[in-house]
Amino acid sequence: MKTILNAICSKGLPSRDIRNANKVNILALLWAFSLMLTSYLSTQAWFTEIPIAIAFLLHTGIGITMVFSYRHFLIELDEMERKIQLDALALSVGVTIISFSSYSILDKNGILPELDSAYLIALMALTYMVGIISGRLRYR
């Protein structure tokens, strides 16, 4: 159990990498929060075109900043941690593509309801986290 917690908490990483990871995590939380807030506000009658445009620009700006921060995070990592991160990304993209394509077969035939994109984002995030933890347990 302790090794799993160490893998989750990034034990053994240099402070620079932890600082960069925390910056990416905060931006990811802000991005998710802005999506959730915008989705809620879009159900309100007063949320017209100008607030929607502002929300769009804010959400997109946070997302772009998050992507560049993650890129910076990857560049500054050592080779082993970079391999763990890239393996986790490959796992999350692969699982999401396979899940989406399989689900769409059932969706198009009316067996399952239409897929909500939020489920795909959640699936991607969860498989990324599983990939990070399993990679750190395997290589550390």
DSSP file with accessible surface (Angstrom, degrees, kcal/mol):
  #  RESIDUE AA STRUCTURE BP1 BP2  ACC     N-H-->O    O-->H-N    N-H-->O    O-->H-N    TCO  KAPPA ALPHA  PHI   PSI    X-CA   Y-CA   Z-CA
    1    1 A M     >        0   0  161      0, 0.0     4,-2.2     0, 0.0     5,-0.2   0.000 360.0 360.0 360.0 -38.7    0.0    0.0    0.0
    2    2 A K  H  >  +     0   0  158      1,-0.2     4,-2.5     2,-0.2     5,-0.2   0.880 360.0  52.6 -65.3 -37.0    2.8    2.4    0.8
    3    3 A T  H  > S+     0   0   91      2,-0.2     4,-2.0     1,-0.2    -1,-0.2   0.867 108.9  50.4 -67.4 -34.4    4.5    1.8   -2.6
    4    4 A I  H  > S+     0   0   68      2,-0.2     4,-2.4     1,-0.2    -2,-0.2   0.926 111.2  48.1 -67.4 -43.0    1.2    2.7   -4.3
    5    5 A L  H  X S+     0   0   85     -4,-2.2     4,-2.8     1,-0.2    -2,-0.2   0.896 110.4  52.0 -63.3 -39.0    0.9    5.9   -2.2
    6    6 A N  H  <>S+     0   0   54     -4,-2.5     5,-2.4     2,-0.2     4,-0.3   0.893 109.9  49.7 -63.1 -37.7    4.5    6.8   -3.1
    7    7 A A  H ><5S+     0   0    7     -4,-2.0     3,-0.7     3,-0.2    -2,-0.2   0.904 113.5  45.5 -67.3 -38.8    3.6    6.3   -6.8
    8    8 A I  H 3<5S+     0   0   88     -4,-2.4    -2,-0.2     1,-0.2    -1,-0.2   0.919 114.4  47.7 -69.4 -40.2    0.6    8.5   -6.5
    9    9 A C  T 3<5S-     0   0   80     -4,-2.8    -1,-0.2    -5,-0.2    -2,-0.2   0.370 109.1-121.1 -85.9   5.0    2.4   11.2   -4.5
   10   10 A S  T X 5 -     0   0   21     -3,-0.7     3,-1.7    -4,-0.3    -3,-0.2   0.856  40.9-174.1  60.9  37.5    5.4   11.3   -6.9
   11   11 A K  T 3 < +     0   0  137     -5,-2.4    -1,-0.2     1,-0.2    -5,-0.0  -0.396  66.1  27.7 -63.3 137.4    7.9   10.3   -4.1
   12   12 A G  T 3  S+     0   0   73      1,-0.3    -1,-0.2    -2,-0.1    -2,-0.1   0.319  88.5 124.0  95.0  -9.1   11.5   10.5   -5.4
   13   13 A L  S <  S-     0   0   15     -3,-1.7    -1,-0.3     1,-0.1     5,-0.1  -0.583  70.3-101.2 -81.5 147.9   10.9   13.1   -8.1
   14   14 A P     >  -     0   0   60      0, 0.0     4,-2.0     0, 0.0     3,-0.4  -0.291  31.5-112.5 -62.5 153.7   13.0   16.3   -8.0
   15   15 A S  H  > S+     0   0   93      1,-0.2     4,-2.7     2,-0.2     5,-0.2   0.835 116.9  59.3 -60.0 -32.2   11.3   19.3   -6.5
   16   16 A R  H  > S+     0   0   98      1,-0.2     4,-2.5     2,-0.2    -1,-0.2   0.930 107.1  46.0 -61.6 -43.6   11.4   21.0   -9.9
   17   17 A D  H  > S+     0   0    0     -3,-0.4     4,-2.6     2,-0.2    -2,-0.2   0.883 112.3  50.2 -67.7 -38.7    9.3   18.2  -11.4
   18   18 A I  H  X S+     0   0   58     -4,-2.0     4,-2.7     2,-0.2    -2,-0.2   0.917 110.9  49.7 -65.3 -41.0    6.9   18.2   -8.5
   19   19 A R  H  X S+     0   0  151     -4,-2.7     4,-2.1     2,-0.2    -2,-0.2   0.937 113.0  46.4 -62.4 -44.7    6.5   22.0   -8.9
   20   20 A N  H  X S+     0   0   15     -4,-2.5     4,-2.1     1,-0.2    -2,-0.2   0.903 112.9  50.0 -64.4 -40.4    5.9   21.6  -12.7
   21   21 A A  H  X S+     0   0   11     -4,-2.6     4,-2.8     1,-0.2    -2,-0.2   0.907 109.2  51.6 -65.3 -40.8    3.4   18.7  -12.0
   22   22 A N  H  X S+     0   0   83     -4,-2.7     4,-2.6     2,-0.2    -1,-0.2   0.892 108.1  52.1 -63.2 -38.0    1.5   20.8   -9.5
   23   23 A K  H  X S+     0   0  116     -4,-2.1     4,-2.3     2,-0.2    -2,-0.2   0.936 111.7  46.0 -63.1 -43.9    1.2   23.6  -12.0
   24   24 A V  H  X S+     0   0   14     -4,-2.1     4,-2.6     1,-0.2    -2,-0.2   0.920 112.7  50.9 -64.5 -42.2   -0.2   21.3  -14.6
   25   25 A N  H  X S+     0   0   89     -4,-2.8     4,-2.3     2,-0.2    -2,-0.2   0.905 110.1  48.8 -63.7 -41.6   -2.6   19.8  -12.0
   26   26 A I  H  X S+     0   0  101     -4,-2.6     4,-2.6     2,-0.2    -1,-0.2   0.929 112.4  48.4 -64.0 -43.2   -3.9   23.2  -10.9
   27   27 A L  H  X S+     0   0   23     -4,-2.3     4,-2.7     2,-0.2    -2,-0.2   0.897 110.1  52.2 -64.5 -37.2   -4.4   24.2  -14.5
   28   28 A A  H  X S+     0   0   36     -4,-2.6     4,-2.6     2,-0.2    -1,-0.2   0.910 110.6  47.8 -64.8 -40.3   -6.2   20.9  -15.2
   29   29 A L  H  X S+     0   0  126     -4,-2.3     4,-2.8     2,-0.2    -2,-0.2   0.917 112.6  48.5 -65.2 -43.2   -8.5   21.5  -12.2
   30   30 A L  H  X S+     0   0   81     -4,-2.6     4,-2.8     2,-0.2    -2,-0.2   0.905 111.7  50.3 -61.4 -41.7   -9.2   25.1  -13.4
   31   31 A W  H  X S+     0   0   63     -4,-2.7     4,-2.0     2,-0.2    -2,-0.2   0.938 113.2  44.7 -62.6 -47.9   -9.9   23.8  -16.9
   32   32 A A  H  X S+     0   0   48     -4,-2.6     4,-2.6     2,-0.2    -2,-0.2   0.907 114.0  50.5 -64.0 -41.1  -12.4   21.2  -15.5
   33   33 A F  H  X S+     0   0  111     -4,-2.8     4,-3.1     2,-0.2     5,-0.2   0.916 109.3  50.4 -63.9 -41.9  -14.0   23.8  -13.2
   34   34 A S  H  X S+     0   0   10     -4,-2.8     4,-2.4     2,-0.2    -1,-0.2   0.888 111.7  48.9 -65.1 -34.9  -14.4   26.3  -16.0
   35   35 A L  H  X S+     0   0   65     -4,-2.0     4,-2.5     2,-0.2    -2,-0.2   0.938 113.7  45.9 -66.8 -44.7  -16.1   23.6  -18.1
   36   36 A M  H  X S+     0   0  120     -4,-2.6     4,-2.2     2,-0.2    -2,-0.2   0.933 115.0  46.8 -64.6 -44.7  -18.4   22.6  -15.3
   37   37 A L  H  X S+     0   0   75     -4,-3.1     4,-3.1     1,-0.2     5,-0.2   0.923 113.1  48.6 -64.1 -43.8  -19.2   26.2  -14.5
   38   38 A T  H  X S+     0   0   37     -4,-2.4     4,-2.1    -5,-0.2    -1,-0.2   0.904 110.0  52.1 -64.5 -39.7  -19.9   27.1  -18.1
   39   39 A S  H  < S+     0   0   63     -4,-2.5     4,-0.4     2,-0.2    -1,-0.2   0.911 113.3  44.7 -62.7 -40.7  -22.1   24.0  -18.6
   40   40 A Y  H >< S+     0   0  140     -4,-2.2     3,-1.5     1,-0.2     4,-0.2   0.943 113.4  48.9 -67.4 -47.5  -24.1   25.0  -15.6
   41   41 A L  H >< S+     0   0   33     -4,-3.1     3,-2.0     1,-0.3     6,-0.3   0.803  98.6  68.2 -64.3 -29.6  -24.4   28.7  -16.6
   42   42 A S  T 3< S+     0   0   69     -4,-2.1    -1,-0.3     1,-0.3    -2,-0.2   0.699  93.8  59.4 -65.7 -14.8  -25.4   27.8  -20.1
   43   43 A T  T <  S+     0   0  101     -3,-1.5    -1,-0.3    -4,-0.4     2,-0.3   0.570  88.7  93.8 -85.8  -8.3  -28.7   26.5  -18.6
   44   44 A Q  S X  S-     0   0   61     -3,-2.0     3,-1.0    -4,-0.2    -3,-0.0  -0.630  77.0-133.9 -87.7 145.2  -29.4   30.0  -17.2
   45   45 A A  T 3  S+     0   0  103     -2,-0.3    -1,-0.1     1,-0.2    -4,-0.0   0.831 103.0  55.1 -67.5 -34.0  -31.6   32.4  -19.2
   46   46 A W  T 3  S+     0   0  154      1,-0.1     2,-1.9     2,-0.1    -1,-0.2   0.607  79.6  99.6 -77.4  -9.1  -29.3   35.4  -18.7
   47   47 A F    <   +     0   0   18     -3,-1.0    -1,-0.1    -6,-0.3     2,-0.0  -0.549  58.3 159.7 -81.3  85.5  -26.3   33.5  -20.1
   48   48 A T     >  -     0   0   81     -2,-1.9     4,-2.1     4,-0.0     5,-0.2  -0.065  54.7 -65.4 -97.7-160.2  -26.4   35.0  -23.6
   49   49 A E  H  > S+     0   0  168      1,-0.2     4,-2.5     2,-0.2     5,-0.2   0.844 125.5  50.1 -63.5 -42.5  -23.9   35.4  -26.4
   50   50 A I  H  > S+     0   0  124      2,-0.2     4,-2.5     1,-0.2     5,-0.2   0.962 113.4  44.4 -67.3 -48.4  -21.4   37.8  -24.7
   51   51 A P  H  > S+     0   0   35      0, 0.0     4,-2.8     0, 0.0    -1,-0.2   0.895 113.6  52.8 -61.2 -34.9  -21.0   35.8  -21.5
   52   52 A I  H  X S+     0   0   80     -4,-2.1     4,-2.8     2,-0.2    -2,-0.2   0.927 109.2  48.9 -64.5 -41.6  -20.8   32.6  -23.6
   53   53 A A  H  X S+     0   0   49     -4,-2.5     4,-2.5     2,-0.2    -1,-0.2   0.915 112.7  47.8 -63.9 -40.6  -18.0   34.2  -25.7
   54   54 A I  H  X S+     0   0  107     -4,-2.5     4,-2.7     2,-0.2    -2,-0.2   0.932 113.1  48.0 -65.5 -43.8  -16.1   35.3  -22.6
   55   55 A A  H  X S+     0   0   14     -4,-2.8     4,-2.9    -5,-0.2     5,-0.3   0.906 111.2  51.4 -62.5 -41.3  -16.5   31.8  -21.1
   56   56 A F  H  X S+     0   0  128     -4,-2.8     4,-2.7     2,-0.2     5,-0.2   0.941 112.3  45.4 -60.0 -48.1  -15.3   30.2  -24.3
   57   57 A L  H  X S+     0   0  118     -4,-2.5     4,-2.6     2,-0.2    -2,-0.2   0.915 115.1  47.6 -64.5 -41.0  -12.2   32.4  -24.4
   58   58 A L  H  X S+     0   0  109     -4,-2.7     4,-2.5     2,-0.2     5,-0.2   0.950 114.4  45.4 -64.8 -48.4  -11.5   31.8  -20.7
   59   59 A H  H  X S+     0   0   36     -4,-2.9     4,-2.3     1,-0.2    -2,-0.2   0.923 115.6  46.8 -62.5 -44.4  -11.9   28.0  -21.0
   60   60 A T  H  X S+     0   0   50     -4,-2.7     4,-2.7    -5,-0.3     5,-0.2   0.910 111.5  51.8 -65.6 -40.6   -9.9   27.8  -24.2
   61   61 A G  H  X S+     0   0   32     -4,-2.6     4,-2.4    -5,-0.2    -2,-0.2   0.912 110.4  47.8 -62.9 -42.2   -7.1   30.0  -22.7
   62   62 A I  H  X S+     0   0   27     -4,-2.5     4,-2.5     2,-0.2    -1,-0.2   0.921 112.3  50.7 -63.6 -42.0   -6.8   27.8  -19.6
   63   63 A G  H  X S+     0   0   12     -4,-2.3     4,-2.2    -5,-0.2    -2,-0.2   0.923 111.1  46.8 -62.9 -43.8   -6.7   24.7  -21.8
   64   64 A I  H  X S+     0   0   90     -4,-2.7     4,-2.4     1,-0.2     5,-0.2   0.924 112.4  50.3 -65.7 -42.1   -4.0   26.1  -24.1
   65   65 A T  H  X S+     0   0   69     -4,-2.4     4,-2.3    -5,-0.2    -1,-0.2   0.902 109.7  52.2 -60.9 -39.8   -1.9   27.2  -21.0
   66   66 A M  H  X S+     0   0   35     -4,-2.5     4,-2.5     2,-0.2    -2,-0.2   0.920 108.3  50.3 -63.0 -42.6   -2.4   23.7  -19.5
   67   67 A V  H  X S+     0   0   92     -4,-2.2     4,-2.4     1,-0.2    -2,-0.2   0.938 112.6  46.0 -63.5 -44.2   -1.1   22.0  -22.7
   68   68 A F  H  X S+     0   0  131     -4,-2.4     4,-2.4     1,-0.2    -1,-0.2   0.878 112.2  51.5 -68.1 -34.6    2.0   24.3  -22.8
   69   69 A S  H  X S+     0   0   13     -4,-2.3     4,-2.5    -5,-0.2    -1,-0.2   0.894 109.9  49.4 -66.9 -39.1    2.6   23.7  -19.1
   70   70 A Y  H  X S+     0   0   40     -4,-2.5     4,-2.7     2,-0.2    -2,-0.2   0.909 110.0  51.2 -66.3 -39.7    2.4   19.9  -19.6
   71   71 A R  H  X S+     0   0  153     -4,-2.4     4,-2.3     2,-0.2    -2,-0.2   0.932 111.0  47.8 -61.4 -44.8    4.8   20.2  -22.5
   72   72 A H  H  X S+     0   0   84     -4,-2.4     4,-2.0     1,-0.2    -2,-0.2   0.914 110.4  53.0 -61.1 -41.5    7.2   22.1  -20.3
   73   73 A F  H  X S+     0   0    5     -4,-2.5     4,-0.7     1,-0.2    -2,-0.2   0.928 110.4  47.2 -58.5 -46.7    6.8   19.5  -17.6
   74   74 A L  H >< S+     0   0   27     -4,-2.7     3,-0.7     1,-0.2    -1,-0.2   0.892 109.1  53.9 -64.1 -40.0    7.6   16.7  -20.1
   75   75 A I  H 3< S+     0   0   92     -4,-2.3    -1,-0.2     1,-0.2    -2,-0.2   0.900 110.2  46.4 -63.7 -37.5   10.7   18.5  -21.4
   76   76 A E  H 3< S+     0   0   60     -4,-2.0    -1,-0.2    -5,-0.2    -2,-0.2   0.548  92.5 101.5 -86.1  -5.2   12.2   19.0  -17.9
   77   77 A L  S << S-     0   0    6     -3,-0.7     2,-0.1    -4,-0.7    -3,-0.0  -0.372  78.1-108.0 -74.9 157.8   11.6   15.4  -16.8
   78   78 A D     >  -     0   0   69      1,-0.1     4,-2.5    -2,-0.1     5,-0.2  -0.315  40.1 -98.5 -75.5 169.3   14.3   12.7  -16.6
   79   79 A E  H  > S+     0   0  164      1,-0.2     4,-2.2     2,-0.2     5,-0.1   0.872 120.1  50.6 -60.9 -38.8   14.1    9.9  -19.3
   80   80 A M  H  > S+     0   0   82      2,-0.2     4,-2.1     1,-0.2    -1,-0.2   0.945 113.3  43.4 -67.1 -47.3   12.5    7.4  -17.0
   81   81 A E  H  > S+     0   0    0      1,-0.2     4,-2.6     2,-0.2    -1,-0.2   0.883 112.5  54.2 -67.4 -34.9    9.7    9.6  -15.8
   82   82 A R  H  X S+     0   0   81     -4,-2.5     4,-2.8     2,-0.2     5,-0.2   0.918 107.9  50.4 -63.3 -40.8    9.2   10.9  -19.3
   83   83 A K  H  X S+     0   0   89     -4,-2.2     4,-2.7    -5,-0.2     5,-0.2   0.922 110.1  50.2 -62.1 -42.3    8.8    7.3  -20.5
   84   84 A I  H  X S+     0   0    0     -4,-2.1     4,-2.2     1,-0.2    -2,-0.2   0.931 112.7  46.9 -60.6 -45.3    6.2    6.7  -17.7
   85   85 A Q  H  X S+     0   0    5     -4,-2.6     4,-2.4     2,-0.2    -2,-0.2   0.925 114.0  46.3 -63.5 -45.2    4.3    9.8  -18.7
   86   86 A L  H  X S+     0   0   83     -4,-2.8     4,-2.5     2,-0.2    -2,-0.2   0.887 111.8  51.2 -69.0 -37.1    4.3    9.0  -22.4
   87   87 A D  H  X S+     0   0   57     -4,-2.7     4,-2.5    -5,-0.2    -1,-0.2   0.907 110.9  49.5 -62.0 -41.3    3.3    5.3  -21.8
   88   88 A A  H  X S+     0   0    0     -4,-2.2     4,-2.6    -5,-0.2    -2,-0.2   0.901 110.8  49.4 -65.6 -39.8    0.4    6.6  -19.6
   89   89 A L  H  X S+     0   0   56     -4,-2.4     4,-2.6     2,-0.2     5,-0.2   0.926 111.2  49.3 -63.2 -44.2   -0.7    9.0  -22.4
   90   90 A A  H  X S+     0   0   64     -4,-2.5     4,-2.6     1,-0.2     5,-0.2   0.913 111.6  49.6 -62.2 -42.0   -0.5    6.2  -25.0
   91   91 A L  H  X S+     0   0   74     -4,-2.5     4,-2.8     2,-0.2     5,-0.3   0.941 112.1  47.2 -61.6 -46.2   -2.6    4.0  -22.7
   92   92 A S  H  X S+     0   0    4     -4,-2.6     4,-2.1     1,-0.2    -2,-0.2   0.914 114.6  45.4 -67.1 -40.4   -5.2    6.7  -22.1
   93   93 A V  H  X S+     0   0   63     -4,-2.6     4,-2.7     2,-0.2     5,-0.2   0.939 115.1  48.3 -67.1 -44.2   -5.6    7.6  -25.8
   94   94 A G  H  X S+     0   0   29     -4,-2.6     4,-2.5    -5,-0.2     5,-0.2   0.937 113.1  46.1 -62.0 -47.3   -5.7    3.9  -26.9
   95   95 A V  H  X S+     0   0   45     -4,-2.8     4,-2.7    -5,-0.2     5,-0.2   0.913 113.7  50.1 -63.2 -39.9   -8.3    2.9  -24.3
   96   96 A T  H  X S+     0   0   15     -4,-2.1     4,-2.9    -5,-0.3     5,-0.2   0.928 111.7  46.8 -66.5 -43.5  -10.4    6.0  -25.1
   97   97 A I  H  X S+     0   0  107     -4,-2.7     4,-2.7     2,-0.2     5,-0.2   0.944 115.6  45.2 -63.7 -46.1  -10.4    5.4  -28.9
   98   98 A I  H  X S+     0   0  108     -4,-2.5     4,-2.5    -5,-0.2     5,-0.2   0.932 115.4  47.6 -64.7 -42.6  -11.2    1.7  -28.5
   99   99 A S  H  X S+     0   0   45     -4,-2.7     4,-2.8    -5,-0.2     5,-0.2   0.927 113.3  47.9 -64.5 -44.5  -14.0    2.4  -26.0
  100  100 A F  H  X S+     0   0  101     -4,-2.9     4,-2.5    -5,-0.2    -2,-0.2   0.934 113.9  46.0 -62.9 -45.7  -15.5    5.2  -28.1
  101  101 A S  H  X S+     0   0   55     -4,-2.7     4,-1.2    -5,-0.2    -2,-0.2   0.917 115.4  46.4 -67.0 -39.8  -15.5    3.1  -31.3
  102  102 A S  H  X S+     0   0   62     -4,-2.5     4,-1.3    -5,-0.2     3,-0.4   0.927 114.1  48.0 -66.6 -42.7  -16.9    0.0  -29.5
  103  103 A Y  H  X S+     0   0   61     -4,-2.8     4,-2.8    -5,-0.2    -2,-0.2   0.888 105.1  59.5 -65.1 -37.6  -19.6    2.1  -27.8
  104  104 A S  H  X S+     0   0   26     -4,-2.5     4,-2.8     1,-0.2    -1,-0.2   0.826  99.5  57.5 -64.2 -29.0  -20.5    3.8  -31.0
  105  105 A I  H  X S+     0   0  104     -4,-1.2     4,-1.0    -3,-0.4    -1,-0.2   0.949 112.6  40.1 -63.0 -45.9  -21.4    0.5  -32.6
  106  106 A L  H  <>S+     0   0   69     -4,-1.3     5,-2.2     1,-0.2     6,-1.1   0.864 115.5  52.9 -70.5 -35.6  -23.9   -0.1  -29.8
  107  107 A D  H ><5S+     0   0   46     -4,-2.8     3,-1.9     1,-0.2    -2,-0.2   0.937 106.9  50.7 -64.3 -46.8  -25.1    3.5  -29.9
  108  108 A K  H 3<5S+     0   0  170     -4,-2.8    -1,-0.2     1,-0.3    -2,-0.2   0.769 109.9  51.5 -66.4 -22.9  -25.8    3.5  -33.6
  109  109 A N  T 3<5S-     0   0  117     -4,-1.0    -1,-0.3    -5,-0.2    -2,-0.2   0.322 115.5-115.1 -95.9   7.9  -27.8    0.4  -33.3
  110  110 A G  T < 5S+     0   0   65     -3,-1.9    -3,-0.2     2,-0.2    -2,-0.1   0.591  84.2 117.9  75.5  11.1  -29.9    1.9  -30.5
  111  111 A I  S   <S+     0   0  115     -5,-2.2    -4,-0.2    -6,-0.2    -5,-0.1   0.872  79.6  26.9 -78.1 -36.6  -28.7   -0.6  -27.9
  112  112 A L  S    S-     0   0   60     -6,-1.1    -2,-0.2    -9,-0.2    -1,-0.1  -0.891  92.0-101.9-122.5 155.6  -27.2    2.1  -25.7
  113  113 A P        -     0   0   95      0, 0.0     3,-0.1     0, 0.0    -5,-0.1  -0.219  58.5 -69.8 -69.6 167.1  -28.0    5.9  -25.3
  114  114 A E        -     0   0  165      1,-0.1     2,-0.3    -7,-0.1   -10,-0.0  -0.292  58.9-109.0 -59.2 139.3  -25.9    8.5  -27.0
  115  115 A L        -     0   0   35     -3,-0.1     2,-0.4   -15,-0.1    -1,-0.1  -0.518  23.5-137.0 -77.3 133.0  -22.5    8.9  -25.5
  116  116 A D    >>  -     0   0   83     -2,-0.3     3,-1.3     1,-0.1     4,-0.9  -0.745  10.2-137.3 -87.1 132.0  -21.7   12.0  -23.4
  117  117 A S  H 3> S+     0   0   77     -2,-0.4     4,-2.0     1,-0.3     3,-0.2   0.774 100.3  69.3 -63.5 -24.1  -18.3   13.4  -24.1
  118  118 A A  H 3> S+     0   0   51      1,-0.2     4,-2.5     2,-0.2    -1,-0.3   0.866  94.7  56.0 -62.0 -32.6  -17.8   14.0  -20.4
  119  119 A Y  H <> S+     0   0  156     -3,-1.3     4,-2.7     2,-0.2    -1,-0.2   0.877 105.9  50.6 -66.5 -36.9  -17.6   10.2  -20.0
  120  120 A L  H  X S+     0   0   36     -4,-0.9     4,-2.6     2,-0.2    -2,-0.2   0.909 110.3  48.7 -67.0 -41.0  -14.7   10.1  -22.5
  121  121 A I  H  X S+     0   0   74     -4,-2.0     4,-2.5     2,-0.2    -2,-0.2   0.928 113.3  47.7 -64.2 -42.0  -12.8   12.8  -20.7
  122  122 A A  H  X S+     0   0   49     -4,-2.5     4,-2.7     2,-0.2    -2,-0.2   0.923 112.0  49.6 -64.5 -42.0  -13.3   11.0  -17.4
  123  123 A L  H  X S+     0   0   51     -4,-2.7     4,-2.6     1,-0.2     5,-0.3   0.924 111.3  49.8 -61.7 -42.5  -12.2    7.7  -19.0
  124  124 A M  H  X S+     0   0   72     -4,-2.6     4,-2.1     1,-0.2    -2,-0.2   0.927 112.3  47.0 -62.5 -44.7   -9.1    9.3  -20.4
  125  125 A A  H  X S+     0   0   50     -4,-2.5     4,-2.3     1,-0.2    -2,-0.2   0.917 113.3  48.5 -65.2 -42.6   -8.2   10.9  -17.1
  126  126 A L  H  X S+     0   0   99     -4,-2.7     4,-2.5     2,-0.2    -2,-0.2   0.921 112.5  46.4 -66.3 -43.9   -8.7    7.7  -15.2
  127  127 A T  H  X S+     0   0   20     -4,-2.6     4,-2.5     2,-0.2    -1,-0.2   0.867 110.7  54.5 -68.9 -30.7   -6.7    5.5  -17.5
  128  128 A Y  H  X S+     0   0   54     -4,-2.1     4,-2.4    -5,-0.3    -2,-0.2   0.945 109.8  46.8 -63.4 -45.0   -3.9    8.2  -17.5
  129  129 A M  H  X S+     0   0  100     -4,-2.3     4,-2.5     1,-0.2     5,-0.2   0.914 112.1  49.9 -64.4 -41.2   -3.8    8.0  -13.7
  130  130 A V  H  X S+     0   0   90     -4,-2.5     4,-2.8     1,-0.2     5,-0.3   0.917 110.8  51.0 -62.5 -40.7   -3.7    4.2  -13.8
  131  131 A G  H  X S+     0   0    6     -4,-2.5     4,-2.3     2,-0.2    -2,-0.2   0.898 110.3  48.6 -63.3 -40.4   -0.9    4.4  -16.4
  132  132 A I  H  X S+     0   0   14     -4,-2.4     4,-2.6     2,-0.2     5,-0.2   0.949 114.2  45.2 -64.6 -48.2    1.1    6.7  -14.2
  133  133 A I  H  X S+     0   0   45     -4,-2.5     4,-2.3     1,-0.2     5,-0.2   0.945 115.6  45.8 -64.3 -45.7    0.7    4.6  -11.1
  134  134 A S  H  X S+     0   0   44     -4,-2.8     4,-2.2    -5,-0.2    -1,-0.2   0.898 113.2  50.8 -67.2 -36.0    1.5    1.3  -12.8
  135  135 A G  H  X S+     0   0    2     -4,-2.3     4,-2.7    -5,-0.3     5,-0.3   0.920 110.8  47.7 -65.9 -42.4    4.5    2.8  -14.6
  136  136 A R  H  X S+     0   0   19     -4,-2.6     4,-1.4     1,-0.2    -1,-0.2   0.877 113.3  48.4 -67.4 -35.2    5.9    4.2  -11.4
  137  137 A L  H  < S+     0   0   75     -4,-2.3    -1,-0.2    -5,-0.2    -2,-0.2   0.884 115.6  45.2 -69.7 -35.4    5.4    0.9   -9.7
  138  138 A R  H  < S+     0   0  141     -4,-2.2    -2,-0.2    -5,-0.2    -1,-0.2   0.892 122.7  31.5 -75.7 -40.1    7.0   -1.0  -12.6
  139  139 A Y  H  <        0   0   75     -4,-2.7    -1,-0.2    -5,-0.2    -2,-0.2   0.564 360.0 360.0-101.0 -10.4   10.1    1.2  -13.2
  140  140 A R     <        0   0  135     -4,-1.4  -128,-0.0    -5,-0.3  -133,-0.0  -0.600 360.0 360.0 -98.6 360.0   10.9    2.6   -9.7
